[in-house]
Amino acid sequence: MAEHVLDLSARFIDSGRVDSPPNRVTHELSEIADGVALVEAFSHVVVVSTDDGLVAFDSSGPASGGRVLDSLRQWNSEPFHTLVYTHGHIDHVGGSSAFAQDAESSGRPVPRVIGHENLSPRLRRYRATNGYNKVINARQFGGLPASTLSGANSNKPFVPEGTLEPVVDYRHTMTDEIGGIEFQLHHALGETDDHTWTWIPQHRMISAGDQFIWNFPNCGNPQKVQRYPLEWAASLREMASTDVELFVPAHGLPISGHERIISCLNTVASTLEQLVDDVVSAMNSGATLNDIVLTVGVAPEILELPYLRPLYDEPEFVIRNIWRLYGGWWDGKPSRLKPASDVALAVELVELAGGVSILAERAQALAEDGQLRMACHLIDMAADAAPNSVEVHEIRTRIYLTRRSAESSLMAKGIFESAANESREAAGQEFEPRKPKLSLEE
């Protein structure tokens, strides 16, 4: 018999070790309390049964909303009264059309949708940046270059057609009573500016959304908008102030037991608070961003905790995001305030080196010696100076595939794999696009 999700999470946290991924996409349902069910997907959907129908937190993504609903219907056939969006990321709202179709097919009203007041503006921004968002998601989750989005998928909207929008919004907090159960919604800045976590006193339960993901907090994503580490930590402290006994994130395993939950929340909060303090202290001393990246970090033992491993985002990216939040986009190096073009700089360096082959071969030698950061600088310059050189792009492919293998976070792996695939295309090599990874684990 499979280990129950609550037993599995307790074992991982209490032992400090994992022997299987905490972030799972099974589309299977687990009952985690009387009248409370969780379907593990990308993202999860948690459902609370009330006398007036079901309350669901999130709808999962476009590809999984229907499968989630199928699992839920095997557990409970009651109508969905309310759908609460924890935030507006597409893997949380993109499956909502399946919930609408479920209601319409049975002659029932479409679920009422609640979200923070910043959620609808987020969806409008996604529609305005439709192509960009498709490019960065293809790169992040599939390691794909932008060219792979041409053809049949090029006109497919990033926000799926039929996505349900909030009909009820709130600013700071909102208390809603549905079918005899009270839901206390709280706004939080963190991964997004439209995040909602919900305290359900009757079940002593928190629906946390992405404020906890069984990975290092997604607070530095290099391709996304500003994140808020200190406010994120504050929301975790606020959650920890409740008498919670059941904690349900939107990615990763649910957690049971008050002391276990509080320990996890406080550890993540302390880690974010310390990182902010270290970065801001360095900024106050006049350090540049490069200085800070080289000197500030998180203790290795923290990154070994089952719920803080840097397998999705990572501390270096969070450091850069903290700099952007408190200091702007300029990194403190005068030449990078108004720099020369990448191509002009590369051509100049190639001339000094004595030819593009010399630069590319040096990059390859550095990579073979394990100096991947420097190797990537040089091979990018070689490619900028000689964009049609098959030799350069073959070397660049090898270097970036090696770099991908050496990284821990999915974000870094995706970007470096995308660079390798760009060079494969430039060198005339065919490659089979990898199916996008719908998980926060490598």
C-alpha positions as CSV (number, residue, x, y, z in Angstrom):
1,M,0.0,0.0,0.0
2,A,1.3,3.5,-1.0
3,E,2.4,5.7,1.9
4,H,-0.2,8.4,2.6
5,V,0.9,11.9,1.7
6,L,0.9,13.2,5.3
7,D,3.0,10.2,6.5
8,L,5.4,10.8,3.6
9,S,5.9,14.5,4.4
10,A,6.3,13.7,8.1
11,R,9.0,11.2,7.4
12,F,10.9,13.5,5.1
13,I,10.8,16.5,7.5
14,D,11.5,14.5,10.7
15,S,14.4,12.6,9.1
16,G,15.8,15.5,7.1
17,R,16.1,13.2,4.1
18,V,14.1,12.5,1.0
19,D,14.1,9.3,-1.0
20,S,11.5,10.3,-3.6
21,P,10.3,13.6,-5.0
22,P,8.1,15.7,-2.6
23,N,6.8,17.6,-5.7
24,R,4.6,15.1,-7.6
25,V,2.3,15.3,-10.5
26,T,0.1,12.2,-10.2
27,H,-3.4,13.6,-10.7
28,E,-4.3,11.3,-7.8
29,L,-6.6,12.3,-4.9
30,S,-5.8,11.9,-1.2
31,E,-8.2,12.7,1.5
32,I,-6.2,14.6,4.1
33,A,-8.9,15.4,6.6
34,D,-12.6,14.7,7.0
35,G,-14.2,16.6,4.0
36,V,-10.8,17.8,2.7
37,A,-9.1,16.4,-0.4
38,L,-5.9,17.1,-2.3
39,V,-5.2,16.3,-6.0
40,E,-1.5,16.4,-6.7
41,A,-0.9,18.1,-10.1
42,F,0.8,21.1,-11.6
43,S,-0.4,22.8,-9.5
44,H,-2.3,21.0,-6.8
45,V,-6.0,21.5,-6.2
46,V,-7.3,21.3,-2.6
47,V,-11.0,21.0,-2.0
48,V,-13.1,21.6,1.1
49,S,-16.6,20.1,1.4
50,T,-19.3,22.4,2.8
51,D,-23.1,22.3,3.2
52,D,-23.4,24.6,0.2
53,G,-21.1,22.7,-2.0
54,L,-17.4,22.4,-2.7
55,V,-14.8,25.1,-2.2
56,A,-11.7,24.6,-4.4
57,F,-8.3,26.3,-4.0
58,D,-6.9,26.8,-7.5
59,S,-7.8,24.9,-10.7
60,S,-4.4,23.5,-11.8
61,G,-3.0,24.3,-15.2
62,P,-4.5,24.1,-18.7
63,A,-3.2,20.6,-19.3
64,S,-4.3,19.1,-16.0
65,G,-7.6,20.9,-15.0
66,G,-9.7,18.2,-16.6
67,R,-7.7,15.3,-15.0
68,V,-7.9,16.9,-11.6
69,L,-11.7,17.3,-12.0
70,D,-12.0,13.6,-12.9
71,S,-10.2,12.6,-9.7
72,L,-12.3,15.0,-7.6
73,R,-15.6,13.7,-9.1
74,Q,-14.7,10.1,-8.0
75,W,-14.5,11.6,-4.4
76,N,-17.5,14.0,-4.4
77,S,-20.2,14.8,-6.9
78,E,-21.5,18.0,-5.1
79,P,-21.4,21.2,-7.1
80,F,-18.5,23.6,-6.9
81,H,-19.7,26.7,-5.0
82,T,-16.5,28.7,-5.0
83,L,-13.1,28.7,-6.6
84,V,-10.3,30.6,-4.7
85,Y,-7.3,31.5,-6.7
86,T,-4.1,31.6,-4.5
87,H,-2.5,33.8,-7.3
88,G,-2.7,34.3,-11.0
89,H,0.0,32.1,-12.4
90,I,-1.3,30.0,-15.2
91,D,-0.7,26.6,-13.5
92,H,-3.1,27.8,-10.8
93,V,-5.9,29.4,-12.9
94,G,-5.5,27.9,-16.4
95,G,-7.5,24.8,-15.6
96,S,-10.6,26.7,-14.5
97,S,-12.4,26.2,-17.8
98,A,-12.8,22.5,-16.9
99,F,-14.6,23.6,-13.7
100,A,-16.9,25.8,-15.8
101,Q,-17.6,23.1,-18.3
102,D,-18.4,20.7,-15.4
103,A,-21.0,23.1,-14.1
104,E,-22.5,23.9,-17.4
105,S,-22.8,20.2,-18.4
106,S,-24.8,19.5,-15.3
107,G,-27.0,22.6,-15.5
108,R,-25.4,24.2,-12.5
109,P,-24.0,27.8,-12.0
110,V,-20.4,28.3,-12.8
111,P,-18.4,28.5,-9.5
112,R,-18.0,31.9,-8.0
113,V,-14.3,32.9,-8.3
114,I,-12.4,34.9,-5.6
115,G,-9.0,36.4,-6.0
116,H,-6.9,39.3,-4.7
117,E,-7.5,42.7,-6.5
118,N,-4.1,42.4,-8.2
119,L,-5.0,39.2,-9.9
120,S,-7.1,40.5,-12.8
121,P,-4.5,43.1,-13.7
122,R,-1.9,40.2,-13.7
123,L,-4.0,38.4,-16.3
124,R,-4.3,41.6,-18.4
125,R,-0.5,41.9,-18.3
126,Y,-0.1,38.3,-19.4
127,R,-2.3,39.0,-22.4
128,A,-0.3,42.1,-23.2
129,T,3.0,40.1,-23.0
130,N,1.5,36.9,-24.6
131,G,4.5,36.0,-26.7
132,Y,7.1,36.8,-24.1
133,N,5.5,34.6,-21.5
134,K,5.3,31.7,-23.9
135,V,9.0,32.1,-24.7
136,I,10.2,32.2,-21.1
137,N,8.0,29.3,-20.1
138,A,9.3,27.2,-23.0
139,R,12.8,28.1,-22.0
140,Q,12.3,27.6,-18.3
141,F,10.5,24.3,-18.3
142,G,11.6,22.8,-21.6
143,G,15.0,24.3,-22.4
144,L,13.6,25.4,-25.7
145,P,14.8,28.3,-27.9
146,A,12.2,30.9,-29.1
147,S,12.2,29.4,-32.6
148,T,10.4,26.3,-31.4
149,L,7.2,28.4,-30.7
150,S,6.6,29.1,-34.4
151,G,3.9,27.1,-36.2
152,A,0.8,25.7,-34.7
153,N,1.5,26.9,-31.2
154,S,2.4,30.5,-32.1
155,N,-1.2,31.7,-32.0
156,K,-2.2,29.8,-28.9
157,P,-2.8,32.3,-26.1
158,F,-0.8,32.1,-22.9
159,V,-3.9,32.7,-20.8
160,P,-6.2,29.9,-22.1
161,E,-9.5,30.9,-23.6
162,G,-12.3,30.2,-21.1
163,T,-10.2,31.0,-18.0
164,L,-12.5,32.2,-15.3
165,E,-11.8,35.6,-13.9
166,P,-12.5,36.7,-10.3
167,V,-16.0,38.0,-9.7
168,V,-15.2,38.8,-6.0
169,D,-11.9,40.5,-5.0
170,Y,-10.5,42.0,-1.8
171,R,-7.5,44.1,-0.8
172,H,-6.1,43.0,2.6
173,T,-8.2,40.4,4.2
174,M,-11.6,38.8,3.6
175,T,-13.7,36.5,5.7
176,D,-16.2,34.3,3.8
177,E,-18.7,31.9,5.4
178,I,-19.7,29.1,3.0
179,G,-22.0,26.2,4.0
180,G,-21.2,26.5,7.7
181,I,-17.4,26.8,7.3
182,E,-15.4,30.0,7.7
183,F,-12.6,30.9,5.3
184,Q,-10.3,33.7,6.3
185,L,-8.4,35.0,3.2
186,H,-5.1,37.0,3.6
187,H,-3.2,38.9,1.0
188,A,0.5,38.4,0.9
189,L,3.4,39.8,-1.2
190,G,5.9,37.0,-2.0
191,E,6.3,35.1,-5.2
192,T,3.6,37.4,-6.6
193,D,1.9,40.7,-5.7
194,D,-1.6,39.0,-5.8
195,H,-1.1,36.1,-3.4
196,T,-3.8,34.7,-1.1
197,W,-3.3,32.3,1.8
198,T,-6.4,31.1,3.6
199,W,-6.9,30.1,7.2
200,I,-9.8,27.7,7.8
201,P,-10.4,27.5,11.6
202,Q,-12.8,24.6,11.6
203,H,-10.1,22.4,10.1
204,R,-7.2,24.2,11.6
205,M,-5.9,24.3,8.1
206,I,-4.0,26.7,5.9
207,S,-4.1,26.7,2.1
208,A,-0.7,28.3,1.4
209,G,-0.5,28.5,-2.4
210,D,3.1,29.0,-3.5
211,Q,4.3,30.7,-0.4
212,F,5.8,27.2,0.4
213,I,6.8,24.9,-2.4
214,W,9.1,22.2,-0.9
215,N,12.0,24.0,-2.6
216,F,14.0,27.1,-2.0
217,P,11.5,30.0,-2.3
218,N,10.8,31.0,-5.9
219,C,11.9,34.6,-5.0
220,G,14.5,35.2,-7.7
221,N,13.3,33.9,-11.0
222,P,15.6,35.6,-13.5
223,Q,12.9,35.9,-16.2
224,K,10.0,37.1,-14.1
225,V,8.8,40.3,-12.4
226,Q,9.7,41.5,-9.0
227,R,9.3,39.2,-5.9
228,Y,9.2,40.3,-2.3
229,P,11.3,38.2,0.1
230,L,10.8,40.2,3.4
231,E,7.0,40.4,2.9
232,W,7.1,36.7,2.0
233,A,8.8,35.9,5.3
234,A,6.2,38.0,7.1
235,S,3.4,36.0,5.7
236,L,5.0,32.8,6.9
237,R,5.4,34.3,10.3
238,E,1.7,35.2,10.2
239,M,0.7,31.7,9.2
240,A,2.9,30.4,12.1
241,S,0.9,32.5,14.6
242,T,-2.2,30.4,14.1
243,D,-2.9,27.1,15.8
244,V,-2.6,25.3,12.4
245,E,-2.5,21.5,12.3
246,L,-2.8,20.9,8.5
247,F,-0.8,22.9,6.0
248,V,-1.4,22.5,2.3
249,P,0.9,24.1,-0.3
250,A,0.0,24.2,-4.0
251,H,3.3,22.3,-4.9
252,G,4.7,19.6,-2.7
253,L,3.3,17.5,0.1
254,P,0.8,18.6,2.7
255,I,2.2,18.8,6.2
256,S,0.5,17.8,9.5
257,G,1.3,18.5,13.1
258,H,1.5,22.0,14.6
259,E,5.1,21.9,15.8
260,R,6.3,20.4,12.5
261,I,4.5,23.0,10.5
262,I,5.7,25.9,12.6
263,S,9.3,24.7,12.4
264,C,9.2,24.6,8.6
265,L,7.5,28.0,8.3
266,N,9.9,29.7,10.7
267,T,13.0,28.1,9.0
268,V,12.0,29.4,5.6
269,A,11.1,32.8,7.0
270,S,14.5,33.1,8.8
271,T,16.4,32.1,5.7
272,L,14.7,34.8,3.6
273,E,15.1,37.4,6.3
274,Q,18.8,36.6,6.7
275,L,19.4,36.8,3.0
276,V,17.8,40.2,2.8
277,D,19.8,41.4,5.8
278,D,23.1,40.2,4.3
279,V,22.4,41.7,0.9
280,V,21.2,45.1,2.2
281,S,24.1,45.3,4.7
282,A,26.5,44.8,1.8
283,M,24.7,47.4,-0.3
284,N,24.9,49.8,2.6
285,S,28.7,49.3,2.7
286,G,29.0,50.3,-1.0
287,A,29.4,46.8,-2.5
288,T,28.5,46.2,-6.1
289,L,26.2,43.4,-7.2
290,N,29.1,41.3,-8.3
291,D,30.7,41.7,-4.9
292,I,27.5,40.6,-3.2
293,V,26.9,37.5,-5.4
294,L,30.5,36.4,-4.6
295,T,30.3,36.9,-0.8
296,V,26.7,36.3,0.3
297,G,25.0,32.9,0.4
298,V,22.9,30.5,2.4
299,A,24.5,27.9,4.7
300,P,24.8,24.5,2.9
301,E,23.0,22.6,5.7
302,I,20.0,24.8,5.1
303,L,19.9,24.0,1.4
304,E,20.0,20.3,2.4
305,L,16.6,20.5,4.2
306,P,13.9,18.5,2.3
307,Y,11.8,21.7,1.8
308,L,14.7,24.1,1.0
309,R,16.7,22.4,-1.7
310,P,17.6,24.7,-4.6
311,L,16.0,22.6,-7.3
312,Y,13.7,25.2,-8.8
313,D,15.0,28.7,-7.8
314,E,18.3,29.3,-6.0
315,P,19.9,31.8,-3.6
316,E,22.0,33.5,-6.2
317,F,19.0,34.4,-8.2
318,V,17.2,35.7,-5.0
319,I,20.2,37.8,-4.2
320,R,20.0,39.5,-7.6
321,N,16.3,40.0,-7.0
322,I,16.9,41.6,-3.6
323,W,19.4,44.0,-5.3
324,R,16.8,44.9,-7.9
325,L,14.2,45.5,-5.3
326,Y,16.3,47.8,-3.1
327,G,18.8,49.2,-5.6
328,G,17.5,49.1,-9.2
329,W,18.7,47.5,-12.3
330,W,22.3,48.9,-12.5
331,D,24.8,46.5,-10.9
332,G,27.3,49.2,-9.8
333,K,29.9,48.6,-12.6
334,P,30.4,51.9,-14.4
335,S,31.0,50.3,-17.8
336,R,27.7,48.5,-17.6
337,L,25.6,51.7,-17.0
338,K,25.6,52.5,-20.8
339,P,27.6,49.6,-22.3
340,A,28.8,48.9,-25.8
341,S,26.8,46.4,-27.7
342,D,27.5,42.7,-27.1
343,V,28.6,42.2,-30.7
344,A,30.9,45.2,-30.7
345,L,32.6,44.0,-27.5
346,A,32.9,40.5,-28.9
347,V,34.4,41.6,-32.2
348,E,37.0,43.7,-30.3
349,L,38.0,40.8,-28.0
350,V,38.2,38.4,-31.0
351,E,40.6,40.8,-32.7
352,L,42.7,41.1,-29.5
353,A,42.7,37.3,-29.1
354,G,43.9,36.7,-32.7
355,G,40.7,35.1,-34.1
356,V,37.4,33.6,-33.2
357,S,38.8,30.0,-33.2
358,I,41.3,30.9,-30.5
359,L,38.6,32.4,-28.3
360,A,36.3,29.4,-28.8
361,E,39.1,26.9,-28.1
362,R,40.0,28.7,-25.0
363,A,36.4,28.6,-23.9
364,Q,36.4,24.8,-24.5
365,A,39.6,24.4,-22.5
366,L,38.1,26.4,-19.6
367,A,35.0,24.2,-19.6
368,E,37.1,21.0,-19.6
369,D,38.9,22.5,-16.6
370,G,35.6,23.1,-14.8
371,Q,35.6,26.9,-15.2
372,L,32.2,27.0,-16.7
373,R,31.3,30.6,-15.8
374,M,34.2,32.0,-17.6
375,A,33.8,29.4,-20.5
376,C,30.3,30.7,-21.1
377,H,31.4,34.3,-21.2
378,L,34.0,33.5,-23.9
379,I,31.9,31.2,-26.0
380,D,29.0,33.7,-26.1
381,M,31.5,36.4,-27.3
382,A,32.8,34.0,-29.9
383,A,29.2,33.4,-31.1
384,D,28.4,37.1,-31.1
385,A,31.5,37.8,-33.2
386,A,30.9,34.8,-35.6
387,P,27.2,34.0,-35.5
388,N,27.4,31.7,-38.6
389,S,30.4,29.7,-37.5
390,V,29.4,26.0,-37.2
391,E,32.6,25.3,-35.2
392,V,31.8,27.9,-32.6
393,H,28.2,26.8,-32.2
394,E,29.2,23.1,-31.8
395,I,31.6,24.1,-29.0
396,R,28.9,26.4,-27.5
397,T,26.4,23.5,-27.6
398,R,28.8,21.2,-25.6
399,I,29.7,23.9,-23.1
400,Y,26.1,24.8,-22.3
401,L,25.0,21.2,-22.0
402,T,27.9,20.7,-19.6
403,R,26.8,23.8,-17.7
404,R,23.2,22.5,-17.5
405,S,24.4,19.2,-16.0
406,A,26.4,21.1,-13.3
407,E,23.5,23.2,-12.1
408,S,20.9,22.4,-9.4
409,S,18.0,24.7,-10.2
410,L,15.4,24.0,-12.9
411,M,15.6,27.7,-13.9
412,A,19.3,27.6,-14.6
413,K,19.1,24.3,-16.3
414,G,16.3,25.5,-18.6
415,I,18.1,28.6,-19.7
416,F,21.4,26.8,-20.3
417,E,19.7,24.0,-22.2
418,S,17.9,26.7,-24.3
419,A,21.3,28.2,-25.2
420,A,22.7,24.8,-26.2
421,N,19.6,24.2,-28.5
422,E,20.0,27.7,-30.0
423,S,23.5,26.7,-31.1
424,R,22.4,23.3,-32.3
425,E,20.0,25.1,-34.6
426,A,22.7,27.6,-35.7
427,A,25.0,24.7,-36.5
428,G,22.4,22.9,-38.5
429,Q,21.9,20.1,-36.1
430,E,18.5,18.6,-35.6
431,F,17.3,18.0,-32.0
432,E,14.2,16.6,-30.5
433,P,12.5,19.2,-28.4
434,R,12.1,17.8,-24.9
435,K,8.6,17.8,-23.4
436,P,8.3,20.7,-21.0
437,K,8.9,19.6,-17.4
438,L,5.8,20.0,-15.3
439,S,7.5,19.7,-12.0
440,L,9.5,21.8,-9.6
441,E,12.1,19.0,-9.4
442,E,14.9,18.1,-11.8
